[in-house]
Amino acid sequence: MPREVEVAIELIGNRARAEVLRALALHGTLTIAELSDLLGATRPAVQGHLRALEGEGLVAADVPPERRQGRRVQWRADRQAVERVGAAFGDYIAGR
């Protein structure tokens, strides 16, 4: 199975992570607090989802990980990466 298909299943197939990506796609950039309020999720849960998504390059922050402590971090979806993973999943399921 191609890695992008695994990413789609593991990360985007998770309902909460899909909602995080959709919120970022709709709103551009959001903080963890804004995402938490918008999605009705706890900040630690949102932070965990963002870390997982960031690890696969699906989201990015305006502050590097080593400098985030105590800072207001803006997160955004990497639309090209999300579309690439989604297309790979669609192709795989369709047998292409």
All heavy atoms as an XYZ file, in Angstrom:
734
protein
N       0.853     -1.180      0.000
C       0.000      0.000      0.000
C       0.896      1.240      0.000
O       1.791      1.357      0.835
C      -0.892     -0.033      1.245
C      -1.792      1.162      1.373
S      -2.908      1.069      2.806
C      -3.961     -0.293      2.352
N       0.652      2.188     -0.898
C       1.454      3.422     -0.933
C       1.329      4.218      0.375
O       0.272      4.207      1.027
C       0.853      4.208     -2.099
C       0.143      3.191     -2.932
C      -0.322      2.132     -1.978
N       2.397      4.899      0.746
C       2.420      5.662      2.005
C       1.294      6.698      2.062
O       0.688      6.904      3.108
C       3.792      6.343      2.183
C       3.888      7.184      3.438
C       3.856      6.337      4.692
N       3.777      7.199      5.867
C       3.051      6.924      6.924
N       2.388      5.797      7.009
N       3.007      7.743      7.942
N       1.018      7.382      0.947
C      -0.035      8.403      0.954
C      -1.406      7.792      1.254
O      -2.248      8.424      1.868
C      -0.052      9.170     -0.360
C       1.142     10.107     -0.482
C       1.191     10.823     -1.799
O       0.756     10.260     -2.819
O       1.693     11.959     -1.800
N      -1.620      6.552      0.843
C      -2.882      5.872      1.145
C      -2.934      5.543      2.638
O      -3.971      5.724      3.279
C      -3.044      4.606      0.271
C      -4.282      3.825      0.674
C      -3.101      4.992     -1.203
N      -1.825      5.092      3.193
C      -1.770      4.840      4.635
C      -2.054      6.110      5.420
O      -2.778      6.087      6.405
C      -0.400      4.286      5.018
C      -0.159      2.882      4.550
C       1.223      2.369      4.910
O       2.000      3.102      5.560
O       1.517      1.227      4.540
N      -1.486      7.237      4.971
C      -1.726      8.523      5.634
C      -3.210      8.873      5.574
O      -3.795      9.314      6.566
C      -0.862      9.642      5.001
C      -1.301     11.021      5.478
C       0.609      9.410      5.310
N      -3.821      8.672      4.425
C      -5.252      8.976      4.283
C      -6.075      8.152      5.259
O      -6.974      8.673      5.923
C      -5.705      8.720      2.844
N      -5.765      6.880      5.368
C      -6.526      6.000      6.247
C      -6.280      6.342      7.715
O      -7.212      6.475      8.505
C      -6.187      4.530      5.962
C      -6.685      4.154      4.562
C      -6.783      3.608      7.026
C      -6.162      2.840      4.053
N      -5.020      6.512      8.092
C      -4.654      6.743      9.493
C      -5.019      8.137      9.987
O      -5.458      8.300     11.126
C      -3.167      6.514      9.685
C      -2.743      5.074      9.492
C      -1.231      4.894      9.450
O      -0.501      5.852      9.792
O      -0.798      3.815      9.067
N      -4.806      9.139      9.162
C      -4.993     10.510      9.631
C      -6.287     11.141      9.154
O      -7.066     11.639      9.959
C      -3.805     11.379      9.211
C      -2.466     10.994      9.827
C      -1.372     11.917      9.350
C      -2.537     11.008     11.335
N      -6.510     11.149      7.870
C      -7.700     11.818      7.355
C      -8.934     10.968      7.607
O     -10.035     11.474      7.738
C      -7.528     12.159      5.860
C      -6.335     13.113      5.686
C      -8.788     12.806      5.304
C      -5.981     13.415      4.257
N      -8.748      9.659      7.728
C      -9.862      8.773      8.045
C     -10.365      8.941      9.468
O     -11.423      8.452      9.817
N      -9.611      9.655     10.280
C     -10.020      9.963     11.649
C     -10.959     11.172     11.592
O     -10.581     12.225     11.093
C      -8.770     10.266     12.485
C      -9.087     10.686     13.881
O      -9.648     11.755     14.091
N      -8.702      9.868     14.827
N     -12.150     11.018     12.113
C     -13.166     12.076     12.011
C     -12.683     13.411     12.601
O     -12.876     14.463     12.007
C     -14.434     11.630     12.714
C     -15.558     12.642     12.624
C     -16.776     12.111     13.319
N     -17.142     10.850     12.716
C     -18.364     10.560     12.271
N     -19.323     11.423     12.411
N     -18.623      9.405     11.724
N     -12.074     13.366     13.766
C     -11.620     14.612     14.409
C     -10.544     15.297     13.571
O     -10.569     16.521     13.403
C     -11.094     14.317     15.811
N      -9.606     14.524     13.035
C      -8.543     15.120     12.214
C      -9.097     15.664     10.909
O      -8.641     16.696     10.417
C      -7.439     14.107     11.986
C      -6.697     13.836     13.270
C      -5.573     12.866     13.086
N      -5.001     12.597     14.403
C      -4.487     11.449     14.764
N      -4.420     10.438     13.905
N      -3.992     11.287     15.972
N     -10.080     14.980     10.356
C     -10.725     15.495      9.146
C     -11.400     16.835      9.438
O     -11.336     17.767      8.620
C     -11.736     14.482      8.612
N     -12.013     16.963     10.613
C     -12.651     18.228     10.991
C     -11.626     19.334     11.202
O     -11.869     20.492     10.848
C     -13.516     18.042     12.240
C     -14.760     17.211     12.003
C     -15.700     17.824     10.976
O     -15.853     19.059     10.933
O     -16.283     17.045     10.200
N     -10.468     19.000     11.774
C      -9.394     19.988     11.936
C      -8.946     20.477     10.567
O      -8.830     21.690     10.332
C      -8.202     19.390     12.726
C      -6.981     20.295     12.637
C      -8.593     19.155     14.183
N      -8.704     19.549      9.637
C      -8.274     19.944      8.289
C      -9.334     20.791      7.595
O      -9.011     21.801      6.957
C      -7.966     18.704      7.443
C      -6.663     18.012      7.745
C      -6.571     16.692      6.988
C      -5.476     18.907      7.387
N     -10.587     20.403      7.717
C     -11.665     21.173      7.073
C     -11.763     22.581      7.660
O     -11.901     23.556      6.928
C     -12.989     20.439      7.233
C     -14.151     21.174      6.593
C     -15.386     20.290      6.544
N     -16.569     21.039      6.165
C     -16.838     21.479      4.945
N     -16.001     21.253      3.959
N     -17.953     22.152      4.693
N     -11.672     22.685      8.968
C     -11.740     24.011      9.603
C     -10.594     24.892      9.120
O     -10.802     26.075      8.813
C     -11.702     23.872     11.122
N      -9.403     24.332      9.027
C      -8.263     25.113      8.549
C      -8.434     25.490      7.075
O      -8.081     26.600      6.676
C      -6.953     24.350      8.766
C      -6.535     24.191     10.223
C      -5.340     23.256     10.336
C      -6.226     25.544     10.854
N      -8.982     24.583      6.284
C      -9.206     24.882      4.872
C     -10.241     26.001      4.712
O     -10.094     26.878      3.863
C      -9.657     23.629      4.130
N     -11.261     25.991      5.550
C     -12.319     26.997      5.460
C     -11.910     28.356      6.014
O     -12.346     29.391      5.523
C     -13.566     26.511      6.202
C     -14.318     25.348      5.563
C     -15.401     24.842      6.504
C     -14.902     25.755      4.226
N     -11.078     28.353      7.056
C     -10.759     29.598      7.761
C      -9.358     30.137      7.480
O      -9.019     31.214      7.962
C     -10.944     29.406      9.265
C     -12.357     29.122      9.636
N     -13.306     30.092      9.802
C     -13.001     27.942      9.850
C     -14.470     29.536     10.104
N     -14.306     28.236     10.135
N      -8.548     29.397      6.776
C      -7.189     29.859      6.483
C      -6.228     29.481      7.587
O      -5.616     28.430      7.541
N      -6.111     30.326      8.588
C      -5.249     30.019      9.726
C      -6.055     30.154     11.018
O      -6.919     31.014     11.127
C      -4.019     30.955      9.806
O      -4.467     32.300      9.948
C      -3.139     30.824      8.582
N      -5.742     29.273     11.963
C      -6.409     29.289     13.265
C      -5.412     28.869     14.339
O      -4.482     28.111     14.068
C      -7.590     28.304     13.280
C      -8.779     28.620     12.387
C      -9.695     27.406     12.279
C      -9.544     29.816     12.918
N      -5.642     29.327     15.547
C      -4.857     28.888     16.686
C      -5.488     27.627     17.276
O      -6.631     27.281     16.939
C      -4.797     29.966     17.782
O      -6.124     30.152     18.296
C      -4.237     31.281     17.255
N      -4.784     26.984     18.188
C      -5.347     25.816     18.872
C      -6.608     26.223     19.637
O      -7.609     25.502     19.610
C      -4.306     25.176     19.802
C      -3.238     24.473     18.962
C      -4.958     24.195     20.768
C      -2.070     23.920     19.752
N      -6.573     27.372     20.294
C      -7.746     27.836     21.042
C      -8.934     28.059     20.107
O     -10.069     27.668     20.432
C      -7.417     29.119     21.799
N      -8.691     28.673     18.958
C      -9.780     28.914     18.008
C     -10.338     27.599     17.459
O     -11.558     27.432     17.344
C      -9.285     29.802     16.867
C      -8.992     31.226     17.301
C      -8.198     32.028     16.293
O      -7.452     31.439     15.467
O      -8.306     33.275     16.334
N      -9.441     26.675     17.123
C      -9.887     25.364     16.650
C     -10.681     24.643     17.730
O     -11.728     24.041     17.448
C      -8.688     24.512     16.235
C      -8.147     24.734     14.832
C      -6.759     24.117     14.692
C      -9.098     24.169     13.795
N     -10.200     24.702     18.952
C     -10.877     24.052     20.064
C     -12.295     24.580     20.224
O     -13.252     23.809     20.353
C     -10.068     24.282     21.346
O     -10.724     23.737     22.454
N     -12.442     25.894     20.202
C     -13.765     26.505     20.338
C     -14.662     26.150     19.158
O     -15.830     25.810     19.334
C     -13.649     28.025     20.448
C     -13.043     28.482     21.755
O     -12.977     27.672     22.711
O     -12.611     29.652     21.826
N     -14.118     26.216     17.965
C     -14.882     25.956     16.748
C     -15.369     24.513     16.683
O     -16.508     24.248     16.285
C     -14.001     26.275     15.533
C     -14.640     26.238     14.162
C     -15.702     27.320     14.036
C     -13.582     26.445     13.090
N     -14.511     23.579     17.094
C     -14.831     22.158     16.976
C     -15.450     21.557     18.241
O     -15.880     20.410     18.228
C     -13.565     21.376     16.609
C     -12.885     21.796     15.309
C     -11.588     21.038     15.118
C     -13.817     21.603     14.128
N     -15.448     22.321     19.334
C     -15.969     21.795     20.588
C     -15.103     20.684     21.147
O     -15.602     19.715     21.720
N     -13.798     20.819     20.975
C     -12.843     19.812     21.437
C     -11.896     20.465     22.449
O     -11.762     21.686     22.486
C     -12.047     19.267     20.265
N     -11.258     19.638     23.244
C     -10.298     20.195     24.202
C      -9.038     20.646     23.476
O      -8.708     20.131     22.398
C      -9.904     19.160     25.263
O      -9.172     18.096     24.632
C     -11.122     18.617     25.992
N      -8.344     21.587     24.078
C      -7.092     22.069     23.483
C      -6.047     20.964     23.381
O      -5.391     20.844     22.345
C      -6.558     23.268     24.259
C      -7.416     24.496     24.052
C      -6.925     25.689     24.817
N      -7.888     26.768     24.693
C      -7.676     27.997     25.084
N      -6.525     28.311     25.655
N      -8.590     28.912     24.925
N      -5.873     20.128     24.418
C      -4.904     19.036     24.276
C      -5.255     18.071     23.136
O      -4.362     17.586     22.434
C      -4.953     18.328     25.633
C      -5.405     19.383     26.593
C      -6.376     20.219     25.802
N      -6.540     17.811     22.937
C      -6.946     16.926     21.836
C      -6.606     17.557     20.493
O      -6.043     16.897     19.604
C      -8.431     16.623     21.921
N      -6.933     18.823     20.336
C      -6.627     19.531     19.083
C      -5.119     19.561     18.853
O      -4.651     19.310     17.738
C      -7.222     20.954     19.089
C      -6.712     21.774     17.915
C      -8.742     20.889     19.083
N      -4.368     19.842     19.904
C      -2.915     19.883     19.785
C      -2.368     18.525     19.315
O      -1.496     18.462     18.457
C      -2.287     20.276     21.112
C      -0.781     20.456     21.038
C      -0.218     20.955     22.355
O      -0.803     20.759     23.420
N       0.915     21.617     22.274
N      -2.888     17.447     19.865
C      -2.453     16.114     19.452
C      -2.768     15.838     17.991
O      -1.935     15.272     17.260
N      -3.940     16.238     17.549
C      -4.306     16.046     16.139
C      -3.395     16.873     15.231
O      -2.945     16.391     14.190
C      -5.768     16.414     15.911
C      -6.731     15.510     16.598
N      -6.665     14.133     16.533
C      -7.792     15.787     17.387
C      -7.647     13.606     17.234
N      -8.346     14.591     17.778
N      -3.128     18.101     15.627
C      -2.253     18.950     14.821
C      -0.843     18.371     14.723
O      -0.235     18.393     13.652
C      -2.201     20.370     15.397
C      -3.467     21.194     15.191
C      -3.429     22.451     16.039
C      -3.661     21.541     13.720
N      -0.340     17.842     15.819
C       0.999     17.235     15.788
C       1.048     16.054     14.829
O       2.001     15.886     14.075
C       1.421     16.805     17.185
C       1.856     17.944     18.047
C       2.391     17.445     19.366
N       2.751     18.571     20.215
C       2.762     18.530     21.519
N       2.449     17.416     22.158
N       3.097     19.592     22.220
N       0.011     15.215     14.872
C      -0.037     14.060     13.969
C      -0.117     14.516     12.519
O       0.603     13.992     11.653
C      -1.233     13.170     14.317
N      -0.951     15.496     12.243
C      -1.089     16.015     10.884
C       0.184     16.713     10.419
O       0.583     16.586      9.259
C      -2.285     16.962     10.801
C      -3.653     16.305     11.005
C      -4.722     17.360     11.264
C      -4.017     15.438      9.810
N       0.815     17.431     11.333
C       2.068     18.114     11.002
C       3.167     17.099     10.672
O       3.965     17.320      9.755
C       2.510     18.999     12.166
C       3.785     19.781     11.881
C       4.228     20.622     13.063
O       4.061     20.178     14.230
O       4.760     21.723     12.822
N       3.182     15.998     11.381
C       4.182     14.967     11.152
C       4.146     14.400      9.746
O       5.162     13.920      9.240
N       3.000     14.471      9.104
C       2.860     13.985      7.728
C       2.799     15.127      6.719
O       2.520     14.902      5.548
C       1.617     13.104      7.606
C       1.733     11.804      8.350
C       2.839     10.889      7.843
O       3.231     10.993      6.660
O       3.308     10.064      8.642
N       3.026     16.351      7.177
C       3.076     17.488      6.260
C       1.727     17.991      5.784
O       1.665     18.722      4.803
N       0.653     17.628      6.486
C      -0.673     18.063      6.066
C      -1.056     19.423      6.642
O      -1.959     20.084      6.120
C      -1.716     17.010      6.441
C      -1.511     15.649      5.770
C      -2.503     14.638      6.313
C      -1.628     15.770      4.265
N      -0.422     19.821      7.722
C      -0.605     21.161      8.291
C       0.766     21.739      8.620
O       1.747     21.002      8.757
C      -1.488     21.158      9.569
C      -2.873     20.628      9.279
C      -0.833     20.399     10.695
N       0.797     23.044      8.754
C       2.037     23.730      9.121
C       1.708     24.867     10.072
O       0.591     25.400     10.069
C       2.737     24.275      7.877
N       2.676     25.224     10.887
C       2.525     26.311     11.851
C       3.461     27.443     11.471
O       4.466     27.238     10.778
C       2.848     25.812     13.256
N       3.141     28.645     11.945
C       3.978     29.802     11.653
C       5.178     29.921     12.593
O       5.997     30.812     12.427
C       3.154     31.089     11.667
C       2.590     31.434     13.037
O       2.571     30.548     13.927
O       2.154     32.582     13.221
N       5.270     29.032     13.574
C       6.388     29.033     14.523
C       6.971     27.617     14.537
O       6.226     26.645     14.650
C       5.896     29.410     15.948
C       7.028     29.346     16.958
C       5.250     30.790     15.945
N       8.292     27.482     14.422
C       8.885     26.137     14.458
C       8.645     25.456     15.805
O       8.491     26.134     16.833
C      10.373     26.376     14.230
C      10.590     27.836     14.220
C       9.273     28.527     14.262
N       8.597     24.122     15.824
C       8.267     23.388     17.058
C       9.115     23.777     18.266
O       8.586     23.906     19.368
C       8.503     21.926     16.687
C       8.368     21.877     15.207
C       8.828     23.221     14.707
N      10.386     23.986     18.079
C      11.272     24.287     19.215
C      11.054     25.688     19.797
O      11.568     26.003     20.862
C      12.742     24.095     18.807
C      13.250     25.072     17.775
C      12.964     24.678     16.333
O      12.280     23.666     16.084
O      13.410     25.411     15.439
N      10.269     26.535     19.145
C      10.034     27.895     19.630
C       8.578     28.164     19.996
O       8.196     29.300     20.236
C      10.495     28.886     18.556
C      11.981     28.704     18.249
C      12.544     29.786     17.399
N      12.480     31.037     18.134
C      12.273     32.223     17.555
N      12.150     32.314     16.272
N      12.228     33.321     18.284
N       7.759     27.145     20.089
C       6.319     27.331     20.300
C       5.920     27.594     21.740
O       4.848     28.130     21.985
C       5.553     26.107     19.792
C       5.596     26.014     18.297
C       4.778     24.871     17.790
N       5.049     24.726     16.373
C       4.891     23.626     15.695
N       4.420     22.540     16.297
N       5.177     23.577     14.417
N       6.713     27.206     22.677
C       6.338     27.328     24.095
C       5.955     28.767     24.438
O       6.746     29.681     24.280
C       7.498     26.864     24.982
C       7.149     26.753     26.442
C       6.107     25.675     26.718
O       5.991     24.707     26.004
N       5.339     25.865     27.769
N       4.724     28.929     24.901
C       4.258     30.242     25.335
C       3.927     31.198     24.208
O       3.678     32.370     24.451
N       3.889     30.727     22.995
C       3.580     31.594     21.853
C       2.215     31.273     21.261
O       1.740     30.156     21.346
C       4.632     31.426     20.753
C       5.988     31.909     21.159
C       6.914     31.822     19.959
N       8.241     32.210     20.346
C       8.879     33.251     19.854
N       8.311     34.005     18.954
N      10.079     33.535     20.249
N       1.647     32.267     20.653
C       0.393     32.095     19.913
C       0.764     31.597     18.520
O       1.353     32.330     17.725
C      -0.350     33.420     19.839
C      -1.679     33.333     19.164
C      -2.314     34.724     19.149
N      -3.383     34.774     18.199
C      -4.662     34.759     18.517
N      -5.013     34.705     19.780
N      -5.593     34.814     17.601
N       0.435     30.379     18.234
C       0.816     29.734     16.984
C      -0.383     29.682     16.044
O      -1.472     29.279     16.439
C       1.343     28.304     17.245
C       1.704     27.610     15.953
C       2.536     28.349     18.193
N      -0.165     30.097     14.821
C      -1.193     30.022     13.783
C      -0.949     28.773     12.941
O       0.171     28.555     12.465
C      -1.124     31.261     12.874
C      -1.489     32.554     13.562
C      -2.977     32.682     13.786
O      -3.790     32.194     13.005
N      -3.349     33.340     14.869
N      -1.968     27.981     12.747
C      -1.889     26.747     11.971
C      -2.632     26.912     10.663
O      -3.636     27.616     10.590
C      -2.509     25.596     12.757
C      -1.709     25.214     13.952
C      -1.779     25.765     15.198
C      -0.684     24.232     14.004
N      -0.873     25.165     16.031
C      -0.178     24.217     15.319
C      -0.136     23.353     13.074
C       0.833     23.361     15.720
C       0.874     22.494     13.471
C       1.351     22.512     14.787
N      -2.149     26.234      9.618
C      -2.829     26.239      8.317
C      -2.709     24.856      7.697
O      -1.766     24.114      7.980
C      -2.233     27.277      7.381
C      -0.800     26.993      6.992
C      -0.271     27.924      5.901
N       1.121     27.640      5.641
C       1.575     26.580      4.967
N       0.721     25.701      4.497
N       2.859     26.393      4.788
N      -3.676     24.522      6.864
C      -3.628     23.260      6.123
C      -2.749     23.460      4.894
O      -2.749     24.531      4.281
C      -5.025     22.841      5.692
N      -1.996     22.440      4.531
C      -1.251     22.447      3.270
C      -2.180     21.805      2.241
O      -2.265     20.584      2.140
C       0.056     21.659      3.408
C       0.883     21.681      2.143
O       0.301     21.772      1.027
O       2.118     21.596      2.251
N      -2.899     22.638      1.517
C      -3.930     22.156      0.590
C      -3.375     21.182     -0.443
O      -4.018     20.179     -0.763
C      -4.606     23.319     -0.115
C      -5.560     24.079      0.762
C      -6.187     25.236     -0.029
N      -7.116     25.943      0.790
C      -8.440     25.777      0.721
N      -8.947     24.927     -0.128
N      -9.231     26.465      1.514
N      -2.197     21.462     -0.959
C      -1.613     20.572     -1.968
C      -1.337     19.192     -1.390
O      -1.604     18.178     -2.028
C      -0.336     21.174     -2.548
C      -0.600     22.361     -3.443
C       0.677     22.939     -4.017
O       1.739     22.835     -3.411
N       0.573     23.549     -5.182
N      -0.802     19.145     -0.181
C      -0.524     17.859      0.456
C      -1.823     17.106      0.737
O      -1.906     15.892      0.493
C       0.261     18.063      1.749
N      -2.835     17.806      1.224
C      -4.124     17.168      1.514
C      -4.739     16.637      0.218
O      -5.231     15.503      0.169
C      -5.077     18.149      2.229
C      -6.480     17.559      2.352
C      -4.525     18.525      3.598
N      -4.701     17.424     -0.838
C      -5.266     16.987     -2.114
C      -4.484     15.801     -2.689
O      -5.081     14.874     -3.245
C      -5.290     18.152     -3.098
C      -6.344     19.183     -2.731
C      -6.285     20.437     -3.591
O      -5.473     20.499     -4.547
O      -7.059     21.363     -3.307
N      -3.182     15.812     -2.531
C      -2.346     14.703     -3.023
C      -2.705     13.400     -2.293
O      -2.880     12.359     -2.920
C      -0.872     15.042     -2.850
C       0.079     14.026     -3.428
C       1.539     14.450     -3.315
N       1.947     14.655     -1.925
C       2.214     15.824     -1.371
N       2.144     16.931     -2.074
N       2.572     15.906     -0.105
N      -2.833     13.475     -0.975
C      -3.185     12.290     -0.190
C      -4.598     11.821     -0.544
O      -4.841     10.623     -0.705
C      -3.047     12.588      1.320
C      -3.698     11.521      2.160
C      -1.580     12.748      1.685
N      -5.518     12.752     -0.678
C      -6.890     12.389     -1.038
C      -6.970     11.743     -2.418
O      -7.685     10.752     -2.606
N      -6.236     12.287     -3.374
C      -6.218     11.718     -4.730
C      -5.595     10.325     -4.727
O      -6.099      9.408     -5.398
C      -5.464     12.647     -5.675
N      -4.519     10.149     -3.974
C      -3.869      8.840     -3.898
C      -4.826      7.807     -3.311
O      -4.912      6.674     -3.793
C      -2.593      8.924     -3.059
N      -5.575      8.208     -2.284
C      -6.551      7.308     -1.680
C      -7.637      6.941     -2.693
O      -7.989      5.773     -2.845
C      -7.157      7.960     -0.432
C      -8.180      7.099      0.253
C      -7.797      5.975      0.960
C      -9.533      7.406      0.176
C      -8.740      5.176      1.596
C     -10.476      6.612      0.796
C     -10.089      5.492      1.506
N      -8.168      7.944     -3.376
C      -9.201      7.701     -4.382
C      -8.718      6.780     -5.484
O      -9.425      5.849     -5.901
N      -7.511      7.016     -5.957
C      -6.945      6.162     -7.005
C      -6.772      4.732     -6.516
O      -7.042      3.780     -7.233
C      -5.583      6.719     -7.471
C      -5.729      7.971     -8.321
O      -6.856      8.278     -8.773
O      -4.693      8.641     -8.527
N      -6.291      4.592     -5.291
C      -6.065      3.267     -4.737
C      -7.369      2.485     -4.611
O      -7.475      1.326     -5.025
C      -5.386      3.393     -3.372
C      -5.048      2.068     -2.749
C      -3.913      1.360     -3.148
C      -5.848      1.527     -1.743
C      -3.603      0.143     -2.576
C      -5.540      0.307     -1.173
C      -4.411     -0.381     -1.584
O      -4.104     -1.582     -1.023
N      -8.386      3.121     -4.075
C      -9.683      2.468     -3.877
C     -10.327      2.127     -5.236
O     -10.969      1.082     -5.379
C     -10.632      3.372     -3.049
C     -10.074      3.541     -1.640
C     -12.042      2.820     -2.996
C      -9.889      2.253     -0.871
N     -10.120      2.999     -6.224
C     -10.696      2.774     -7.551
C      -9.873      1.768     -8.375
O     -10.259      1.445     -9.505
C     -10.799      4.096     -8.290
N      -8.753      1.319     -7.840
C      -7.944      0.353     -8.547
C      -7.060      0.931     -9.634
O      -6.605      0.231    -10.528
N      -6.780      2.222     -9.525
C      -5.897      2.865    -10.521
C      -4.484      2.889    -10.015
O      -4.175      2.949     -8.883
C      -6.357      4.290    -10.804
C      -7.704      4.354    -11.464
C      -8.044      5.773    -11.907
N      -8.392      6.598    -10.751
C      -9.634      6.904    -10.405
N     -10.631      6.448    -11.117
N      -9.882      7.648     -9.368
